[in-house]
Amino acid sequence: MTIRTKLALNILLLLGFSLVIIVVLTATSRRIDEAAAKGELADRIVLGAADMNTITYDYVLNPSERARRQWELKHASLGEIIRTSTLALEEQRAILERIRDNHEAAARFFLQILAGDRKKQQASRAARLMIEESKERTVAQLIARSQAMISDAHALAQASYTEIDRVQTWSFRLIAAAILLSLLIAALISYLIALTINVSLRALARETKLVAAGNLD
């Protein structure tokens, strides 16, 4: 193998490893973006569920048409976030499904609260006390469902952070291995080139001495 061939091979190998590193970095960036999007989704669910809890307390303390409308709007906006979200991993899809179930259950409990408030307006004193007790239990269940959504969203966020760490670790190891391997191959080819040059120079020096001694053959 000539020196030119070895140099060309060295360049091709380095270009190949550079391409591998670029591909790894591109894939890593895409996967990190996907994981970050899941973390952003989790944050939006946490904020939405927390706002629902706040509005729920506002409605319980001061039942009004405005508070009811705010709760329904917040529930609808949170439902849109959940409905339009898609996750690839089965475990994360299961978490999102639990969030969706709790979101729907929260709406049912709020409807029960509204129905109880309407009944209370025309009920007797004793019936009002019973309705109020039932309302307290329903409110507790609604809040529990919202807290469950927040807890699941935190689990989704943690899964996102774990995935980012795993992708970064994987890409770091792969890139480090590619760089190390390229350096080793480059060093090996450089050694072979130097050895070829050294052998050629020695042969040239030996033949030159023979010519200088008068051996023109």
N, C-alpha and C positions, 0 to 999 in steps of 0.2 A: 504494500500500500504506500503510495507516494505521500510526500509532505502536504502537497496541495489537497489530496483526497482527505487526509486526516484533518486538515484545517476546515475543509468544507463540512465534514462530518461533525466536527466540534460545534461549528456555527449552527448547523441544522438541529443538533440536540439541544443547544441552548435556546434556540427559537421555539422548539417543541415544548420545553419546560416552561418557557415564558408564556406560551399559549395555555398550558395547563393551569398556571397560576391565575391568568386572566379569567379563565372559565370558572375556576373555583371562587374567585372574588365576586364575579357576577352572580353565580348561584347563591353565594353567601349573602350578598346584598339583597337579593330577591327574597330569600327566606327570612331574613331579619325584618324586612319591610312587612312581610305577611304576619310575622309574630307581633310586630309593633302594632299593626292594625287590630289584632285580637286584643292587645292590651288597651288600645283606645276604645274598642267596643266595650270592654269590661268597665272602664272608667265611666263611659256614658250611661251604662246600665246602673252603676252605683249611684251616680248623681240623680238619675231619673227616679229610682226607687226611694232615695232619701227625700227628694222633693215630694213624692207621693205621700210619704209619712208625714211630712210637715203640713201639707195641705189637709191630710186626714185629721190631724189634731186641730187644725183651724176650723174644719167643718164641725167636728164634735163639740168644740167650745162655742162656736157660733154658727149653727146651721143656717145657711143662706144660699140663695140661688147662685151668687157669685162664686162662693167656695165650691159648690157642686160643679159648676162649669169649669173651674180651674182644675179640679181633680180629674174630670173626664178628659180635658185637653191633655193634661200631663200623662194620664194613662194611655191615651191614644198615641201620643208622640213616642212614648216608651215602647208601645206595641209595634210601631212602625220600625223602630231600631231593631227590635228582636226579630220581626218578621223578615226583614230584608238582609239579615246576617246569615252567612254561610260559613261553615267551618269544615276543614278537611278531616281532622282526626276524629275517630269515633268517640273517644273519651270526652273531647270538647263538645261534640255534638250532643252528647248525653247531658252535659252541664247546661247547654243552651236550651235543651228540651225541658229540663226542670225549671229553668227560669221562665220559659213560655207557659208552663202549667201553673206556676205560682202567679204569674201576671194575670192569667185568665181567672184564677180563683179569687184574686184581689177584687176584680170587677164584680164577681158574684156577691162577695161579702159587702161591697159598697152598695150594690142594689138592695141588699137586705136592710142595710142601715137606712137608706132612703125610704123603703117601704115601711119600716118601723116608725120613722118620723111622721109619715103621712097618717098612719094608724093612730099615733099618739095624740094627734090633734082632735080626734073625735072619740077618744077612749075615756073611760072613767078613771078616777084617781088610782084605784087598785090596778087596773089594766095598764095604766101609764107606768107604774112602778115595775111591773113585769116586763113591759116593752123596754124600759130603760136598762133593766138588768140584762135582757137579751142583747140590747145594743152594745153594752159594754163588752160582752163576750165576743160579739161579732167584730167590734173594733179591734179587740186583742188578736183575733184570728187574722184580720186584715193586716195588722202591723207585723204579725209573725210571718205572713207570706212575703211582705216587703223585705223583712230582714233576711228571709231565706234567699230572696233574689240577690240581695247585697252580698251575702255569704258566698253564693255560687259565682257571682261576678268576681269576687276576690280570688276564688279558686281558679277562674278562667285567666285572670291577670297573672297569677302565680305560674300557671302553666305556660303562659306567654313568655314570662321572664326566664323560666327554665329552658324553654326552647331556644331563646336567644343565646343563652349561655352555652347550650349544647352545640349550636351551629357555629358559634365563635370558636369554641374549643376544637371542633372537627376541622374547620377551615384552617386554623392556626397549625394544627398538626400536619395537615396535608400539604400546606404551603411550605412549612419547615422541611418536610421530607423531600418535596420537589427541589427546593433550593439546595439541600444537602446532597441529594443525588446528582444534581447538575454540577455542583462543585467537584464532587468526586470524579465524575466522568470527564469534566474539563481538565482536572488535574491529571487523570490517567492519560488522556490524549496528549496533553502537553508533555508529559513524561515520555511518551512514545515518540513524539516529534523530536524532543531533545535528544533521545537515544539514537534516532535515525540520523540526525544531523551529526552527532558525535561520532557515530560509526563511519559516516561518510567522510568526515574531516580526518579521522585516523587513517582511513584507506587512502585519502588524497595525500596526507603527509608521508605515508609509507611509500606510495608510488613515486612521490616527488623525490624522496631520498634515493630511490633506485635510479631515477633518471639522472639525478645529480652525480651518482656514482658511475654513470656512463652506460647503464643498462637501458637502452632505448627500446627494447622489446616490451 
